Amino acid sequence: MYARNAGIKKGSNTSDKMRVLYFVHTFKEKNGIAIHLQNIIKNLPDDVEVKVIHGKGPSLPFFSSLRIPLMEVFEALVYDFDIMHVHGYGNLFSFLGALISAIKRKPLVWTVHGYPRIKGAKRIFYILYKHFMAPVIFWRASAIISVSKEAIKELRNETDKEITYIPNGIDLSIFKPCKDYKKEKYICYVGRLDEDKGIERLIKEVDLPILIVGKDEGIKSNLIKIAEERGKKLLFKEVEFEEMPEMYCKCRYVVLPSKYEGFPLTMLESIACLRPFLTTNVGDVKIVLQDLFESKSGKFIIKGNIQELIDKLEKENLNVLLKNARKRLMKYSWGVIVKNIVKIYEEVERK
């Protein structure tokens, strides 16, 4: 059981609470979906009782989201929930959660965090998922949430159901402004060390020292090899979520050269810490940067060589621009985001 403040509110009548079961492949980890879930639960009102059943075993090689539920299925079947909430497109927990919700005849809420663009042998699993598993989740879902407007376009090819856009959020009380970014030396990547994140581009294109913050998912040794071939040194860090603001403060620029994304939390966290966030044009980054930086958003999009973009930005002082963007982050606060999610819960419970 996991609830705000490490437990259910003492002395309350839990029978009057809305019981939400999060049946998810990841939770106590340092990735976007896990952090998203932790912040939702932290900000839910006291009249919501929460249980999290999450994947505990290792994931399959090169499939970080593919954990096989065993006892977790039984645990979900015996728990008396009012609403089940599953997260992510492309994992078995979302699919099996849909089946469990059907057996229990309880509403299902499905949050999609991004639509996969997979190449190579891994695409076989994606095709199987799209044609045999995803239709079951779409069928069962009483509500579908997407954290990305870009992903909605892809999901429209698979369902006629309504899809609600609720973006990722940021805790501005944790991610506070750092000192002048130009006093720091590191070009930083923050996130999972996954082959689709394009981290090798930093090693090949960037001249400044590189700090990589995140959990290795099978590519760290290859990154070290690429760096050694080019005579470069990399600094790797894996820290707890509470230490992340300190990591951002070490960054001169935060760079996300990813091949695909939905709505990366690192974008909001970087800007909250007053760090320039450079990114490939993936997922919702261009939409959000336009929202935060208005006409200046294009200067942060990687269109060619990363070092050339950095050299161009080095001629400017971005501090005022970053401070103004941070003020606009209030609309992405977790308090606002969770209120919209609770509205979804109330709607599906009434149906």
C-alpha positions in Angstrom: 0.0 0.0 0.0 1.2 3.5 -0.8 -0.6 6.6 0.1 0.3 10.2 0.7 2.3 10.7 3.9 3.1 7.0 3.9 -0.3 5.8 4.8 -4.1 6.3 4.8 -5.3 9.2 6.9 -5.7 7.8 10.4 -9.1 7.9 12.0 -11.0 8.3 8.7 -13.7 6.1 7.4 -11.9 4.4 4.4 -15.2 3.1 3.1 -16.1 6.6 2.0 -12.9 7.0 0.1 -12.4 6.5 -3.7 -10.0 3.6 -4.0 -7.7 3.9 -6.9 -5.4 1.0 -7.9 -2.3 1.9 -9.9 -1.3 -1.3 -11.8 2.0 -0.3 -13.4 5.3 -1.7 -14.7 7.4 0.8 -12.8 7.2 2.9 -9.6 10.1 3.0 -7.2 12.6 3.9 -9.9 14.2 7.0 -11.6 12.3 7.2 -14.9 9.7 9.6 -16.2 6.6 7.3 -15.6 7.7 6.4 -12.1 8.3 10.1 -11.2 5.0 11.0 -12.8 3.2 8.5 -10.6 5.0 9.5 -7.4 4.0 13.1 -7.9 0.4 12.3 -8.7 0.1 10.2 -5.5 1.8 12.9 -3.5 -0.8 15.5 -4.6 -4.0 13.5 -4.5 -6.7 14.7 -2.0 -7.1 12.9 1.3 -10.4 11.3 0.2 -8.6 9.1 -2.3 -7.2 5.9 -1.1 -4.3 4.6 -3.1 -2.8 1.2 -3.8 0.2 0.7 -6.1 1.0 -2.7 -7.6 4.1 -2.5 -9.7 6.6 -4.6 -11.5 9.3 -5.9 -9.2 11.3 -8.2 -11.4 13.9 -7.4 -14.0 12.8 -6.2 -17.4 13.7 -8.0 -20.6 16.9 -6.9 -22.3 16.5 -3.7 -24.4 12.8 -3.5 -23.3 12.9 -1.4 -20.1 9.1 -1.3 -19.9 8.6 -5.1 -20.4 8.2 -6.7 -17.1 6.2 -9.9 -16.7 3.6 -9.7 -13.9 3.1 -12.9 -11.9 1.9 -12.5 -8.3 1.0 -8.9 -9.2 -2.0 -10.1 -11.2 -3.3 -12.1 -8.2 -2.8 -9.2 -5.9 -4.8 -6.9 -8.2 -7.6 -9.5 -8.6 -8.1 -9.7 -4.8 -8.0 -6.0 -4.1 -11.4 -4.2 -4.0 -10.7 -1.1 -6.0 -13.1 1.4 -7.5 -10.9 2.6 -10.4 -7.8 1.0 -12.0 -5.3 3.4 -13.5 -2.6 1.9 -15.9 0.3 3.8 -17.5 2.2 3.5 -20.7 1.8 2.1 -24.2 3.8 -1.0 -24.8 4.0 -2.9 -21.5 2.2 -5.9 -20.2 0.8 -4.3 -17.1 -1.4 -2.0 -19.1 -2.8 -4.9 -21.1 -3.3 -7.3 -18.1 -4.7 -4.4 -16.1 -7.4 -4.0 -18.8 -8.3 -7.7 -18.5 -8.4 -7.5 -14.7 -10.7 -4.4 -14.9 -13.0 -6.4 -17.2 -13.1 -9.3 -14.8 -13.8 -7.0 -11.8 -16.2 -4.9 -13.9 -14.5 -1.7 -12.7 -13.6 1.4 -14.8 -10.1 1.7 -16.3 -8.2 4.9 -16.8 -5.2 4.7 -19.2 -2.4 7.3 -19.4 -0.2 7.1 -22.5 3.2 8.8 -21.9 4.3 8.8 -25.5 3.9 6.8 -28.7 6.8 4.4 -29.5 8.7 4.8 -32.8 10.6 1.5 -32.9 12.9 0.2 -35.6 14.7 -3.1 -36.1 13.9 -6.4 -34.4 12.1 -4.8 -31.5 9.4 -3.6 -33.9 8.0 -7.1 -34.0 6.8 -6.7 -30.4 5.4 -3.3 -31.2 3.3 -4.7 -34.1 2.0 -7.5 -31.9 1.1 -5.0 -29.2 -0.6 -2.6 -31.5 -2.8 -5.3 -33.2 -3.5 -7.7 -30.3 -3.0 -5.9 -26.9 -3.7 -2.2 -27.4 -7.2 -2.9 -28.8 -8.1 -4.6 -25.5 -7.0 -1.6 -23.5 -8.8 0.8 -25.8 -12.0 -1.3 -25.5 -11.9 -1.3 -21.7 -10.7 2.2 -21.1 -13.4 4.5 -19.6 -11.0 7.4 -20.0 -7.8 7.8 -22.0 -5.2 10.5 -21.0 -2.2 11.5 -23.0 0.6 13.6 -21.6 1.5 14.5 -25.2 -0.5 16.2 -27.9 1.8 14.6 -30.4 0.9 11.1 -29.2 -2.8 11.9 -29.6 -2.3 12.1 -33.3 -1.0 8.6 -33.4 -3.6 7.2 -31.0 -6.3 8.7 -33.2 -5.4 6.0 -35.8 -6.3 3.3 -33.2 -9.4 4.6 -31.4 -12.4 6.9 -31.8 -12.7 7.3 -28.1 -12.1 10.7 -26.5 -8.5 11.4 -25.4 -7.9 14.0 -22.8 -4.6 15.9 -22.8 -3.1 16.3 -19.4 0.7 17.1 -19.5 3.4 16.2 -17.2 4.0 18.5 -14.2 6.7 20.1 -12.1 7.2 20.7 -8.4 8.6 24.2 -8.2 9.2 23.9 -4.5 11.8 21.2 -5.2 13.3 22.4 -8.5 14.4 25.9 -7.5 16.5 28.4 -9.5 20.2 27.7 -9.6 22.9 30.3 -10.0 24.0 31.6 -13.4 24.2 28.7 -15.8 27.4 30.2 -17.5 29.3 29.6 -14.3 29.0 25.8 -14.8 31.0 23.6 -17.3 29.0 20.4 -17.9 26.9 19.6 -20.9 24.3 17.3 -19.3 22.0 14.5 -20.3 19.4 13.6 -17.8 17.3 10.4 -18.2 17.4 6.7 -18.9 20.5 5.5 -20.7 18.6 4.0 -23.6 19.6 3.5 -27.2 16.8 5.7 -28.5 17.9 8.7 -26.4 20.7 9.6 -28.8 23.3 10.1 -26.0 26.1 9.1 -28.3 25.6 12.3 -30.2 26.8 14.3 -27.2 30.1 12.3 -27.3 30.6 12.7 -31.0 29.5 16.3 -31.4 30.1 18.2 -28.1 33.5 19.6 -27.1 32.7 20.5 -23.4 32.8 18.1 -20.4 29.8 15.8 -20.4 27.7 14.7 -17.3 25.3 11.9 -17.8 22.7 11.5 -15.1 20.4 8.4 -15.1 20.1 4.6 -14.9 21.9 2.5 -17.3 19.7 0.3 -19.5 22.4 -1.5 -21.4 24.3 1.2 -23.3 26.7 2.6 -20.7 29.6 0.4 -21.8 29.1 1.4 -25.4 29.1 5.1 -24.5 32.4 4.6 -22.6 33.8 2.9 -25.6 32.8 5.7 -28.0 34.3 8.2 -25.6 37.6 6.3 -25.3 37.9 6.2 -29.1 37.6 10.0 -29.2 39.8 10.6 -26.1 36.9 12.0 -24.1 36.0 11.4 -20.5 32.4 11.0 -19.3 31.1 11.6 -15.7 28.2 9.3 -14.8 25.8 9.9 -11.9 22.8 7.9 -10.7 21.0 9.8 -7.8 17.8 9.8 -5.9 15.0 12.1 -7.1 15.5 14.5 -4.2 19.1 15.0 -5.4 18.1 15.9 -9.0 18.0 19.7 -8.5 21.7 19.5 -7.4 22.5 17.7 -10.7 20.8 20.4 -12.8 22.7 23.1 -11.0 25.9 21.5 -12.3 24.8 21.9 -15.9 25.6 24.7 -18.3 23.2 23.2 -20.8 20.8 20.2 -20.6 20.6 18.4 -23.9 18.1 15.8 -25.0 19.1 14.4 -28.4 16.3 11.8 -28.3 14.9 10.0 -31.3 11.3 10.1 -29.9 9.6 11.4 -26.7 6.2 12.2 -25.4 6.5 15.0 -22.8 9.9 14.8 -21.1 9.9 15.8 -17.5 13.5 17.0 -17.9 12.3 19.9 -20.0 10.3 21.3 -17.1 12.9 20.5 -14.5 15.7 22.1 -16.5 13.8 25.4 -17.0 12.6 25.4 -13.4 16.3 25.3 -12.4 17.1 28.1 -15.0 19.0 25.8 -17.2 18.8 26.1 -21.1 17.2 22.9 -22.4 18.3 21.9 -25.9 16.3 19.2 -27.7 15.6 17.5 -30.9 12.1 18.3 -32.2 10.3 15.3 -30.7 6.9 14.9 -29.0 5.5 18.0 -27.4 8.8 19.8 -26.8 8.3 22.4 -29.5 4.7 23.1 -28.3 5.8 23.5 -24.7 8.9 25.6 -25.5 6.7 27.9 -27.6 4.3 28.2 -24.6 7.2 29.1 -22.2 9.5 31.1 -24.5 7.0 32.4 -27.1 8.9 33.6 -30.2 12.3 32.6 -28.8 11.5 28.9 -28.6 13.2 28.0 -31.8 16.6 28.8 -30.5 16.5 25.7 -28.3 15.7 23.1 -31.0 18.6 21.0 -32.3 18.5 21.1 -36.1 22.1 20.2 -36.9 25.4 19.8 -34.9 24.9 20.2 -31.2 28.2 22.0 -30.5 27.3 24.5 -33.3 24.0 25.3 -31.5 25.9 25.7 -28.2 28.4 28.0 -29.7 25.6 30.1 -31.1 23.9 30.3 -27.7 27.2 31.1 -25.9 27.1 34.5 -27.5 23.9 35.3 -25.6 22.9 35.6 -22.0 19.7 33.6 -21.5 19.1 34.3 -17.8 16.3 36.8 -18.2 14.6 34.6 -20.8 14.8 31.6 -18.5 13.5 33.5 -15.5 10.4 34.6 -17.5 9.8 31.1 -18.7 10.0 29.8 -15.1 7.2 32.1 -14.1 5.0 30.5 -16.8 5.7 27.1 -15.4 2.9 27.6 -12.8 0.4 26.2 -15.2 2.4 22.9 -15.1 2.5 22.6 -11.4 1.5 19.1 -10.1 -1.4 20.6 -8.0 -3.0 21.8 -11.3 -2.3 18.6 -13.1 -3.7 16.3 -10.3 -6.9 18.3 -10.1 -7.6 17.5 -13.7 -6.8 13.8 -13.1 -9.2 13.7 -10.1 -11.9 15.1 -12.4 -11.4 12.2 -14.7 -11.7 9.8 -11.7 -15.0 11.4 -10.7 -16.4 11.2 -14.2 -15.6 7.5 -14.7 -16.9 6.6 -11.3 -20.3 8.3 -12.1 -20.7 6.3 -15.3 
